[in-house]
Amino acid sequence: MRVRVPATSANLGPGFDALGLALGHYDDVAAEVTTGGVRVTVHGEGADELPADDRHLVVRAMRATFEVLGGQPPGLAVECVNRIPQARGLGSSSAAIVAGVQLARALVVDGTRLLDDAATLRLAAEIEGHPDNVAPCLLGGFTVAWTEESGARAVSLPVTEGVRPTVFVPVGRGLTAEARAALPQTVPHADAALNAGRAALLVHALTADATLLLPATVDRLHQHYRAAGMPETYALVTALREAGVPAVVSGAGPTVLAFVDPGEGFDPGMDCQIWRLPIDVSGARVHRGRLGHAERDPVAAGRKS
């Protein structure tokens, strides 16, 4: 079986750990059951760094899913064509987790009945630790995710015209754990109240009125606390917003997401790639068979520069 999984951007400014957006930039992953052992082949991003055995995140997610479905296969062969940048705030780990869960589910007879879509989201969020990236990766589009006693839930909403994502992807990497460590244990009540209002406004702006995206993306919960650890990212967000472009830190950074194209003449002021991406509306897509020639191309799928 093979699966195509989109990049994602989480938080989207005020929607910390709740809002996410699927972007048209993809990893392709294939897996098949073998007679024994685990073999992982990686092309593209992380090819020389990621483990080629049971430690690989796709395999770990597959193992967790097989366990839920009742048992482990004798062996696995996994092939990954990675185009989503690693540790840049574009959901590379969530894409690997979703790919693993979906592939294991597809490889088990009646797997989609034994593990339905709602349970798939809960499992992926449990592996990841929070649902804000796995939700758009699974469902596509703009997602609102939350967690109940039974686990993660999410809805996907259509995005209005006028939202044209542009991402600024720095050369340097960031680490989610370090970014989370920069956050305080408590925040002022006024800041929490402001974020609640802006997150609600952002849902309206993304689904009905893109002209409100600039005020809707104001955040006081996380971005400025992380600024010292990624000053170039924070400076770029500030410069874009001062130019009237609604921009936020993508996930834990250091990538910056602008909801509209700032134009060819805009200077980001740092060494980065600029990608103008469509919104992915389908989420993870599973197909039967191995990766074909097109899927094996490590050149960024769906990217418009």
N, C-alpha and C positions, 0 to 999 in steps of 0.2 A: 504494500500500500504506500501511497505518497500523499503528502499534505503541503499546501502552501499557506504560510502564516504571515500576516501583515505586521509591520512596525506599528508602534503605538506611542502616544504621548499622554501622560497622566497628569493629574492635578489641574492643568489648564488655568493656572493662576489660583483663584480662590477655592477650587473644588478639591482640596487636599484629601488624598486617599479615597476619592469618591468618583470624580469625573475623568473620562478618558476619551480618546479619539483614535480611530484606526486610520493609518496612512498607507497610501499605495506604494509601498516599498517592502519587498518580500524575501523571506527565507523559504527554500524548498527542502523538504526532508522526506526520505523514503526509508522504509524498514521492511524486513522480511524475517520470518522465523527460519532458523537453521537447525542443524543437528546438534550443535554444541558450541559454547564459547560466545564471546561478544566481540564484534569488530565494528569500529566506528571510523568512517572516512569523512574528513572535513575539507571542503573547498571554500576559498574566499576568506571572510573575516574569521580570525581566530584559528586558521588552519595550522599554524605552527605552535599554538599555545594550548588548545583545548585537549583534554584527555581523550584517548581512543578506546576506552574500556567502560566498565560499569560506573565510573565516576562522572562520565559525561551527563550533563543535565537532561538531555533528551532521554537517555537510557534510564536515569533515575526516575523520571516522570513515567516512563513506560512501566518500569518495575512496580511503582506504586499503584498504577492502574491495573496491571495484571493481578496484583494482590487483591484488590477490591473485587475483581471479576472471577477470582477463584483459583488462581494458580499461575506459575511461571512457565514460559516456553523453554525448550531445551537449549536454545541459543538464539542470538539475534545478530543481524547485519544491518547497520544503520549508515546511511549516506546523507550528509548535510551540505547544502550549498547555502552558505551564510552571506547575506548582503546587508543585514541590519548591523550597524556598527556596534561593537561591544563596549559596554560601560560608558554610554554616551547619553543616556536618558531617553532612548527610543524603544525600550521594551525588549531587548534581545533575550533576556532571561525568561520573560513571560512567553515570548515566541517559542523558545525551546521547550518550556513546560507544556504549553498548549499543543505543540507538535507531538510531543511524547504521549500525552493523554489521548489525543485523537487517533494516533497511529495504533496504540495498544487496543483501544476500543474497536477500531476497524479490523484488527487482526484476529479478534476473538469472535467465534461464531455467535451471532445474536448479541454482540457487544453493545450495539446502540440501543437495544431494548433493556439489557441488564443495567446499563449506565446511561440514563437519559440525559437530555441536554442540561437540565437543571442540576443534576448530580455531577455532570462533567464540569460545570462552572464551580461548584462547591469544592470538588477535588483539586482543580487547578489553583484555585485561590488558597486552599489549605497548603499546597506545596509551596506556592509563592510567598504566602504570608499576608497578602492583602489582595483585593480583587480589582483595583483600579486599572491595571494594565491587562490582566488576563481577560477581563470582560470585553473590551473592544477587540482584542485579538480573536476571541471566540465568535463574537456577535457581529463585528463590523460597525461602522458608523460612529455616532456620538453616544456614549454610554454613561448611565448613572448607576453606580454600584453601591451596595450597602451590605452589612452583615447582620444576620439574626442569630438566635440561639442554634438554629439548624444549619447555619453556614451562610455563605455568600449568595446574594441574589443580584440581578442586574436587569436593566431594560436598555434597549437600543432605540434611539430617536433619530429621525431624518434631519439632515442639516440643511439649512436654508441656503438659497443662492447668495453669492457674495462672499462666502467663506472660501478662501484660496490659500491653503497652508503653505508656508515657506519655512524650511528649517535651516538653521545655521549650525553645522556640525563641526565643532573644533577638533583639532588634531589630538589634543590632550584628552585623557580619560577622566572619569569621575567614578566614585564608588558610592552606591546607595547607602551602605552602612555608615560611612563617614558623614554623608549629608544628613542622615537621620540623627546622628550623634550631635550635630550642631544645633538641633532644635531644643528649646527649653521645655521643661516638664509642665509649666503653666504659662498661660498668655493672658494679657489684660482682657477683661470682659468686653470692653469697647471694641477691641480687635476681633474677638470671636463674633460679636454681633455684626460688625461690618462685613466679615467674610461670609456669614450666613446670607446676608442680603445680596451680596455680589454674586455668590454661587447661584442663588435663585435667579438673579437677573441674567447670568450667563446661560442658563438653560433656555430662557426666552430668546436671548440674542443669537444663540447658535441654531435655534430651530425656527425662529420667526422674524428677527430683525437684526441683521448684521451691523447696522449702524450703531448699535449700542455696545459693540464688543469692547471698545476702549474702556468705558467705565465699568463694564461687567468683568473685566479681568484684573481689577485691583485686588491685591492680596496683602494681608498683614500677618499671616500665620507661619509662613515658612521661607519665602524667597529671601527676605532681607537678613534673616538669621544665617543663611547659607552663603551670603555674599562674600564674606572674608575668605572662604575656601575656593571660590571661583570668581575672582574680581572681574575678569574679562567678560564672563557671561553676564554678570549683573550690570556691567557698564553697557553692554550691547542692548539688554532689555530696556535700560533707562533711555538710551539714545533712540531706540525705535519708538518708544512711547512718547518721548518728547517731540518726535516727528509726526505724531498722530497715528502711529501703527500699533494696533493692539498686539502686544508681545508678552510672552511669559517664559519662564524656565521650563523646559520639557522634562517632566518627571523630576528626578533628582539632579538633572543637569549632566554635563555642562552644555548640552545642545539648547538652543533657543528656538522657540516656536513663535512665528508671526502668523496671525490668522488671515492676513491679506499680504499681497506681494508689495514690498516697499519700493520696488522699481530697480532697474538696472544700475542707476547711478548711486544707490546707497552703499556706503562704505562701512562694513561691519567692524572695522578697526581691530581685527584679529585674524589669525591664520585659521581659516575654516572652509569647508565646502558648503555651497548654497544649493539646496534642492527645493524645487517647486513641485509639490506632490499632490496628487488627487486624494480625496478621502476614499478609503476603502469601505464599501458598503456590504460586503459579503462575509467578512471574517474568515476564519480558518476553513479551507476547502479540501476535502479528502477525496482522493481518486484511487482507483485500482491500478496496479502496475508499478514499474520502476520509473525512475526519473528519465526523461528523454533528453535529447541534446539541448533543447532550449532551456529546460530547467537546470541543467548542469552548468550553464554559463554563469560564472561568478560576477559578471557585470551587473550593476544594480538594476533589478527588474522594476519597471514602472517609474523609474526616476526621470524627472525632467530637469535639466540644468539650465 
